[in-house]
Amino acid sequence: MLDILYEDDALIFINKPAGIVVQQRMYEPEEPFLHDLVARHTSPAYLMQRLDRGTSGVIFFSKRSDLNVRLTRQFERKRIRKRYLALCEGELAQRQTIDAPIARVGAIKFAVRDHGKRAVTHIVPLAATPHGSLLSIDLETGRTHQIRVHLSAIGHPLAGDWLYGQKNASRPMLHAAELEMTHPSTNQQFRVAAPAPEDFREEARRRGITSLNEDVVHAERDG
């Protein structure tokens, strides 16, 4: 069952659950994937962005091919803003920007490397305890695993990140909380948001973060 956040004749926004693959890969032919589920609901469905399998939250598809160029230009001109909630290991209390290039270092792994592609991550801490911190994150660039790599590089990997932090973990505690863009049909600015899922909230509570109010998150970040 799709959790549809918003839909009209041009776009459909989905609240993606953690654990589902966005697009089919050759080595996972039998596994259900989000693009197929959306295409069963509305066809055609053009995938406009991606989220890692373990990431939850807002993702959108275009329903009209004549609008895809406009949407692609918005991405290229950085007019689509994606904001994330993250739970990281340790106490991270200082607002900061990480500007560090990222390169592939293995079949599925990336790392900060001088020869990599430019990657910029803006971090606003919302709550910090010795057991973990809640972060609001804006991406200036969109490299593969960017948030995961950058947080690991500064010694605060995502909670639950089996690839860049804790081994044998469940899933990286990363949630695509909202997306802001110009609607390609109406040219109106609008925002679509998704509440953090229960596993994210439970992990926050386990680390001593007892309040997870998305309205506060937006106010803190925009301020």
C-alpha positions in Angstrom: 0.0 0.0 0.0 1.4 3.4 -1.1 1.5 6.2 1.4 0.7 9.1 -0.9 1.5 12.5 0.5 0.3 14.5 -2.5 -0.9 13.8 -6.0 -2.3 15.8 -8.9 -2.3 15.4 -12.7 1.5 16.2 -12.9 3.2 14.8 -9.8 2.9 12.2 -7.1 4.8 12.3 -3.8 5.2 9.2 -1.8 6.3 8.6 1.8 8.8 5.9 1.2 9.2 3.3 4.0 12.7 2.2 4.9 13.7 -1.1 3.5 12.2 -0.8 0.0 14.4 -0.4 -3.1 13.4 2.6 -5.3 14.3 1.1 -8.6 14.8 -2.5 -9.7 18.4 -3.7 -9.9 19.6 -6.7 -11.8 20.8 -8.6 -8.8 17.5 -8.2 -7.0 14.9 -9.2 -9.7 12.4 -10.7 -7.3 12.3 -7.9 -4.8 9.4 -5.4 -4.8 10.5 -1.9 -5.7 8.9 1.5 -5.3 8.9 2.6 -8.9 6.9 -0.5 -9.9 4.3 0.1 -7.1 3.8 3.7 -8.2 3.5 2.7 -11.9 0.7 0.3 -10.9 -1.1 3.2 -9.2 -0.5 5.7 -12.0 1.1 5.2 -15.4 3.3 6.6 -16.7 5.4 7.3 -13.6 8.9 8.9 -14.2 11.4 8.6 -11.4 12.8 12.0 -10.7 15.0 11.3 -7.6 16.4 8.4 -5.5 16.7 7.5 -1.9 18.8 4.7 -0.5 17.0 1.6 0.4 17.4 2.2 4.2 16.2 5.9 4.0 12.6 6.8 4.6 10.6 9.8 3.6 9.6 12.1 0.7 10.2 11.0 -2.9 8.4 12.1 -6.0 7.6 10.9 -9.5 6.5 12.9 -12.6 3.3 11.8 -14.4 3.9 13.8 -17.5 6.9 13.5 -19.8 6.5 17.0 -21.1 7.3 18.4 -17.7 10.4 16.3 -17.0 12.9 18.8 -18.6 11.6 21.6 -16.3 12.0 19.3 -13.3 15.5 18.3 -14.3 16.4 22.0 -14.7 15.2 22.7 -11.2 17.5 20.0 -9.9 20.5 21.3 -12.0 19.9 24.9 -10.8 19.5 23.7 -7.2 16.0 25.0 -6.9 14.7 21.8 -5.4 15.5 21.8 -1.7 15.6 18.5 0.1 15.8 18.5 3.9 16.6 15.5 6.1 16.3 14.4 9.7 19.2 12.3 10.9 20.2 10.6 14.1 23.9 10.3 14.5 26.2 8.7 17.1 27.7 10.9 19.8 27.1 14.5 20.9 27.2 16.9 17.9 26.0 20.3 19.1 27.6 22.7 16.7 26.0 24.0 13.5 28.4 23.4 10.6 28.9 22.9 6.9 30.9 20.0 5.6 32.6 20.8 2.2 34.5 17.6 1.4 34.8 15.8 -2.0 33.4 12.2 -2.2 34.7 9.3 -4.4 33.8 5.7 -4.7 36.2 3.4 -2.8 34.5 0.0 -3.4 31.7 -1.8 -5.0 29.1 -0.1 -2.8 31.1 2.3 -0.6 32.2 5.9 -0.8 34.6 8.1 1.2 36.0 11.6 1.4 38.9 11.8 -1.1 40.7 14.7 -2.6 40.1 13.5 -6.1 36.3 13.1 -5.5 33.4 15.1 -6.6 32.5 18.3 -4.7 30.0 17.6 -1.9 28.5 20.1 0.6 26.3 19.3 3.5 24.7 21.8 5.9 24.0 20.6 9.4 21.9 22.1 12.2 21.8 20.2 15.5 18.3 20.1 17.0 19.1 18.0 20.1 22.4 16.5 21.4 23.1 14.0 24.1 26.2 11.9 24.9 24.2 9.0 23.4 23.3 10.6 20.1 22.2 13.7 18.3 19.2 14.8 16.2 20.2 16.8 13.1 18.5 18.8 10.5 20.4 18.5 7.2 20.2 20.4 3.9 22.2 19.2 0.9 23.8 21.7 -1.4 25.0 18.8 -3.7 23.5 15.3 -4.1 26.3 12.7 -4.1 25.6 9.1 -3.5 25.7 8.3 0.3 26.6 12.0 0.9 25.1 12.4 4.4 26.3 9.0 5.5 29.9 9.6 4.3 30.2 13.1 5.6 28.9 12.3 9.1 31.2 9.2 9.3 34.1 11.4 8.2 33.6 13.8 11.2 33.3 10.9 13.7 29.5 10.9 14.0 28.2 8.2 11.7 24.4 7.8 11.4 22.9 5.6 14.0 22.2 2.2 12.6 24.5 2.6 9.6 25.9 -0.9 8.9 28.2 0.4 6.1 29.8 3.5 7.6 29.3 2.9 11.3 27.9 0.2 13.5 28.1 -3.3 12.0 25.0 -5.6 12.1 22.7 -2.6 12.4 19.1 -2.3 11.3 19.1 0.7 9.0 20.7 4.1 8.8 18.5 6.5 10.8 18.0 9.0 7.9 14.6 10.4 6.9 13.8 12.7 4.0 11.6 15.0 6.0 10.5 17.5 3.3 11.0 18.7 -0.2 10.4 22.3 -1.6 10.1 23.1 -5.3 8.3 25.1 -7.9 5.4 23.1 -9.4 6.2 22.6 -13.1 2.6 23.2 -14.2 1.5 26.1 -12.0 4.9 27.7 -11.2 3.8 28.0 -7.6 6.3 27.2 -4.8 5.1 24.4 -2.5 6.4 22.0 0.1 5.6 18.4 0.8 6.6 16.9 4.2 6.6 13.4 5.7 6.5 12.7 9.5 9.4 10.7 10.9 8.5 6.9 11.1 8.1 5.1 14.4 11.4 3.3 14.2 13.2 6.7 13.9 11.2 8.1 16.8 11.9 5.0 19.0 15.7 5.2 18.3 15.6 8.9 19.2 13.9 8.1 22.5 16.4 5.4 23.2 19.2 8.0 22.9 17.5 10.4 25.3 15.8 12.6 22.7 12.2 12.7 23.9 10.7 15.3 21.6 10.6 15.0 17.8 8.4 17.8 16.5 8.8 18.4 12.8 7.3 21.9 13.1 10.2 22.8 15.4 12.6 21.3 13.0 11.4 23.5 10.1 11.5 26.6 12.3 15.0 25.9 13.6 16.4 25.2 10.1 14.8 28.2 8.4 15.9 30.5 11.3 
